Amino acid sequence: MTPATRLLKDRLGAQSPKVAIILGSSLGPVADAVTAPLRISYKDLPGFPVPRISGHSGEVFAGALAGKSVLILRGRGHPYEQGDAAIMRPVIETLADLGIMQLIITNAAGSLIPSMRPGSIMLITDHINFSGMNPLIGEAADHGFVPMTAAYDGRLATALRSAAQAEKIRLHEGTYVWFCGPSFETPAEIRMAQGWGAHAVGMSTVPEVILARRFGLRVAGLSVITNLGAGIEGASPSHGETKSEGVKAVGDMVKLLSRFCVGAT
């Protein structure tokens, strides 16, 4: 049990959430939909990375979303901040220790498909790790040999599709490519990723998915499209665009996640 687990167990008291949600860039306002939240700063949780990037406040919200007990993590540490692919390991390990069974990981991403415009939401069905890093490098014994054939849980994906349909939200689907960042991709890299049949690119999520599978959590991933990839229709992505466009999707994300929580078991 991690030190953060002990602290959170003490603070949570009778709460026993089974669902956790990690909020990506500029999606922090989603946490405002949580009722009667207990708020804990990452600074107060041993081992938790304190985000240094704007748009990531670094807080845990514990409360109810659509009447279901949830943990919402407002922000993340990115591997590029410290050069460590396992920067989120203390977070994921703590979630597993707490008994979390379902983890929804969200991010801001660039679209490789002109028809998938900024403001869209994409269900991640698979990923490509182009970073050259892995959070399980150096893992003791054989624990690093984690199967990734079904990294994204089929039942959670089905539940999110149903939630989107019920809320009349168009939910795109596709493969996400992890570029480590922090610099944005070049037009040539975007063309390469398109050639692989991928649909979106970003700088997070994949190491968290790998860690979640290592610790036995069921995972789903959602990308909020904040820009077109570099060179597509003349696009030149920026962090400012990521933040401004991400905020526009908050309403749909709240509706989607709330509806998902209604059916969560």
C-alpha positions as CSV (number, residue, x, y, z in Angstrom):
1,M,0.0,0.0,0.0
2,T,1.4,3.4,-1.0
3,P,1.6,6.3,1.5
4,A,-0.9,8.2,-0.6
5,T,-3.3,5.2,-0.3
6,R,-3.2,5.4,3.4
7,L,-3.9,9.1,3.4
8,L,-6.7,8.8,0.9
9,K,-8.3,5.9,2.8
10,D,-8.4,8.0,5.9
11,R,-9.8,11.1,4.1
12,L,-12.4,9.1,2.1
13,G,-13.9,7.4,5.2
14,A,-17.0,5.4,4.1
15,Q,-16.6,6.4,0.5
16,S,-15.6,3.4,-1.7
17,P,-15.5,4.5,-5.3
18,K,-14.9,2.0,-8.1
19,V,-14.6,4.5,-10.9
20,A,-11.8,7.0,-11.4
21,I,-11.4,9.6,-14.2
22,I,-8.2,11.4,-15.1
23,L,-8.9,14.7,-16.7
24,G,-6.6,16.0,-19.5
25,S,-5.6,19.5,-20.6
26,S,-8.3,22.1,-19.9
27,L,-10.9,19.5,-18.9
28,G,-10.5,20.4,-15.2
29,P,-14.0,22.1,-15.1
30,V,-15.5,18.6,-15.5
31,A,-14.7,18.1,-11.8
32,D,-17.0,20.9,-11.0
33,A,-19.9,18.6,-11.7
34,V,-19.0,16.4,-8.7
35,T,-21.4,17.0,-5.8
36,A,-20.2,17.3,-2.2
37,P,-16.6,16.9,-3.3
38,L,-13.6,16.2,-1.0
39,R,-10.7,18.0,-2.6
40,I,-7.1,17.0,-2.0
41,S,-4.1,18.6,-3.7
42,Y,-1.5,16.4,-5.3
43,K,1.0,18.3,-3.1
44,D,-0.4,16.6,-0.1
45,L,-0.3,13.0,-1.6
46,P,3.2,11.4,-1.3
47,G,4.6,10.5,-4.7
48,F,1.9,12.2,-6.7
49,P,3.5,14.4,-9.5
50,V,2.6,18.1,-9.2
51,P,1.8,19.3,-12.7
52,R,3.9,22.2,-14.0
53,I,1.8,22.7,-17.1
54,S,-1.1,25.2,-17.3
55,G,-4.5,23.6,-17.6
56,H,-3.6,20.9,-15.0
57,S,-4.3,22.0,-11.4
58,G,-3.3,18.7,-9.7
59,E,-6.2,17.8,-7.4
60,V,-8.2,14.8,-6.4
61,F,-11.9,15.2,-6.2
62,A,-13.9,12.6,-4.3
63,G,-17.6,12.7,-4.4
64,A,-20.6,11.8,-6.6
65,L,-21.1,12.2,-10.3
66,A,-24.7,11.4,-11.4
67,G,-25.2,9.9,-8.0
68,K,-22.2,7.4,-8.3
69,S,-19.2,7.6,-6.1
70,V,-16.1,8.6,-8.2
71,L,-12.6,9.8,-7.9
72,I,-11.7,12.5,-10.4
73,L,-8.0,13.5,-10.9
74,R,-7.8,17.0,-12.2
75,G,-4.6,17.0,-14.2
76,R,-1.6,14.7,-14.7
77,G,2.1,14.7,-14.7
78,H,3.5,14.3,-18.3
79,P,6.6,12.2,-19.0
80,Y,8.2,15.1,-20.8
81,E,8.1,17.1,-17.6
82,Q,10.8,14.9,-15.9
83,G,11.9,12.6,-18.7
84,D,10.2,9.8,-16.8
85,A,7.6,7.6,-18.5
86,A,6.5,6.3,-15.1
87,I,5.7,9.7,-13.6
88,M,2.1,8.6,-13.1
89,R,2.9,5.3,-11.5
90,P,2.3,6.4,-7.9
91,V,-1.1,7.7,-9.0
92,I,-2.2,4.5,-10.9
93,E,-0.8,2.2,-8.1
94,T,-2.7,4.2,-5.5
95,L,-6.0,3.9,-7.5
96,A,-5.5,0.1,-7.6
97,D,-4.8,0.0,-3.9
98,L,-8.0,1.9,-3.2
99,G,-10.0,-0.7,-5.1
100,I,-10.7,1.3,-8.2
101,M,-11.8,-1.1,-10.9
102,Q,-12.7,1.2,-13.9
103,L,-10.4,4.0,-15.1
104,I,-11.4,6.5,-17.7
105,I,-8.4,8.4,-19.0
106,T,-9.0,11.6,-21.0
107,N,-6.7,13.9,-23.0
108,A,-6.4,16.7,-25.5
109,A,-5.3,15.5,-28.9
110,G,-4.6,16.5,-32.4
111,S,-6.7,15.1,-35.2
112,L,-5.2,13.2,-38.2
113,I,-8.6,13.2,-39.9
114,P,-9.9,16.5,-41.4
115,S,-13.5,15.5,-40.7
116,M,-12.8,15.0,-37.0
117,R,-12.8,18.7,-36.1
118,P,-11.7,20.5,-32.9
119,G,-14.4,20.0,-30.2
120,S,-15.0,16.4,-31.2
121,I,-14.6,13.5,-28.8
122,M,-12.8,10.3,-29.8
123,L,-13.1,6.9,-28.1
124,I,-9.6,5.4,-28.1
125,T,-9.8,1.8,-29.4
126,D,-6.0,1.2,-29.6
127,H,-2.8,3.0,-29.4
128,I,0.7,3.2,-30.9
129,N,3.7,4.0,-28.7
130,F,6.0,6.1,-30.8
131,S,7.8,7.6,-27.8
132,G,10.6,5.1,-27.4
133,M,9.7,5.0,-23.6
134,N,7.8,2.6,-21.5
135,P,6.8,3.0,-17.8
136,L,7.5,-0.7,-17.1
137,I,11.2,-0.6,-18.0
138,G,13.1,-1.9,-15.0
139,E,10.0,-3.6,-13.6
140,A,10.9,-6.4,-11.1
141,A,10.7,-10.1,-12.1
142,D,8.2,-10.8,-14.9
143,H,5.7,-8.1,-14.0
144,G,6.6,-6.0,-17.0
145,F,5.4,-8.5,-19.6
146,V,1.9,-7.0,-19.7
147,P,-0.4,-8.2,-22.5
148,M,-1.7,-5.2,-24.5
149,T,-3.9,-7.0,-27.0
150,A,-7.1,-5.7,-25.4
151,A,-5.6,-2.7,-23.5
152,Y,-8.9,-0.8,-23.9
153,D,-11.7,-2.6,-22.2
154,G,-14.5,-3.7,-24.6
155,R,-17.3,-3.4,-22.0
156,L,-16.3,0.1,-21.0
157,A,-16.2,1.1,-24.7
158,T,-19.7,-0.3,-25.2
159,A,-20.9,1.6,-22.1
160,L,-19.4,4.9,-23.4
161,R,-21.0,4.4,-26.9
162,S,-24.4,3.9,-25.2
163,A,-23.9,6.9,-23.1
164,A,-22.9,9.0,-26.1
165,Q,-26.0,7.8,-28.0
166,A,-28.3,8.6,-25.1
167,E,-26.9,12.1,-24.8
168,K,-26.9,12.6,-28.6
169,I,-23.1,13.2,-28.7
170,R,-21.2,12.1,-31.8
171,L,-18.5,9.8,-30.5
172,H,-15.6,9.2,-33.0
173,E,-13.4,6.1,-32.6
174,G,-9.8,5.5,-33.5
175,T,-6.2,4.8,-32.7
176,Y,-4.1,7.3,-30.7
177,V,-0.4,7.8,-31.2
178,W,1.8,8.8,-28.3
179,F,4.5,11.3,-29.2
180,C,6.5,12.2,-26.0
181,G,6.6,16.0,-26.6
182,P,6.8,18.6,-25.4
183,S,7.4,20.0,-28.9
184,F,4.5,19.5,-31.2
185,E,4.7,17.0,-34.1
186,T,6.1,18.1,-37.5
187,P,4.0,17.8,-40.7
188,A,6.2,14.9,-41.7
189,E,5.5,13.1,-38.5
190,I,1.8,13.7,-38.9
191,R,1.9,12.2,-42.4
192,M,3.7,9.2,-41.1
193,A,1.1,8.7,-38.4
194,Q,-1.7,9.0,-41.0
195,G,0.1,6.3,-43.0
196,W,-0.1,4.0,-40.0
197,G,-3.8,4.3,-40.0
198,A,-3.9,6.3,-36.8
199,H,-6.5,9.0,-36.0
200,A,-5.2,11.2,-33.3
201,V,-1.9,12.2,-31.7
202,G,-1.0,13.4,-28.2
203,M,1.6,13.5,-25.4
204,S,0.1,11.4,-22.6
205,T,-2.4,8.6,-21.8
206,V,-0.4,5.6,-23.3
207,P,1.9,5.2,-20.3
208,E,-1.1,5.5,-17.9
209,V,-2.9,2.8,-19.8
210,I,0.2,0.5,-19.7
211,L,0.5,1.1,-15.9
212,A,-3.3,0.6,-15.4
213,R,-3.1,-2.8,-17.2
214,R,0.0,-3.7,-15.1
215,F,-2.1,-3.1,-11.9
216,G,-5.2,-4.9,-13.2
217,L,-7.5,-1.9,-13.9
218,R,-10.0,-1.9,-16.7
219,V,-9.4,1.1,-18.9
220,A,-11.2,3.3,-21.4
221,G,-9.7,6.4,-23.2
222,L,-11.3,9.5,-24.5
223,S,-9.6,12.2,-26.6
224,V,-10.9,15.7,-26.9
225,I,-9.8,17.0,-30.3
226,T,-8.3,20.4,-29.9
227,N,-6.6,21.0,-33.2
228,L,-5.8,19.5,-36.6
229,G,-2.4,17.9,-36.9
230,A,0.5,20.0,-38.1
231,G,0.2,20.7,-41.8
232,I,-3.4,19.5,-42.2
233,E,-5.2,22.4,-43.8
234,G,-2.3,24.6,-42.8
235,A,-2.6,23.8,-39.1
236,S,0.2,24.9,-36.7
237,P,-0.8,23.6,-33.2
238,S,-0.1,25.6,-30.1
239,H,-0.6,25.0,-26.3
240,G,-2.9,28.1,-26.3
241,E,-5.1,26.4,-28.9
242,T,-5.1,23.2,-26.9
243,K,-6.4,25.0,-23.8
244,S,-9.0,27.2,-25.6
245,E,-10.5,24.4,-27.7
246,G,-10.5,21.9,-24.8
247,V,-12.7,24.1,-22.7
248,K,-15.3,24.0,-25.5
249,A,-15.8,20.3,-25.1
250,V,-16.3,20.4,-21.3
251,G,-20.1,20.4,-21.6
252,D,-20.3,17.3,-23.7
253,M,-17.7,15.6,-21.6
254,V,-19.7,16.2,-18.4
255,K,-22.8,14.8,-20.1
256,L,-21.0,11.8,-21.5
257,L,-19.2,10.9,-18.2
258,S,-22.3,11.5,-16.1
259,R,-24.4,9.2,-18.3
260,F,-21.6,6.6,-18.2
261,C,-21.5,6.8,-14.4
262,V,-25.3,6.2,-14.2
263,G,-24.7,2.7,-15.6
264,A,-21.4,2.0,-14.0
265,T,-21.3,-1.2,-11.8
